[in-house]
């Protein structure tokens, strides 16, 4: 999933849920609440798969989760565009929805 999002490393899903939960509280965006539910469902599916000894979800199920996640992120991007570049080095300021 990190590759598809253009990230160098995996993202802590617990951090994503916390940040998204704050976004829901601040903006009431339905896509963000749906993303939280999806992430929790994904976590539960992995736990259920590990119980009988599997090491990963079946390919079709994983593809379905990835497609749903991509759809929700695409819904959220227009509502929460990144902050414009400042021309200064370092990390950019967070978008207003994250503050």
Secondary structure by P-SEA (a helix, b strand, c coil): ccccccccccccaaaaaaaaaaaaaacccaaaaaaaaaaaaaaaaaaaaaccccccccaaaaaaaaaaaaaaaaaaccccccccccccccccccccccc
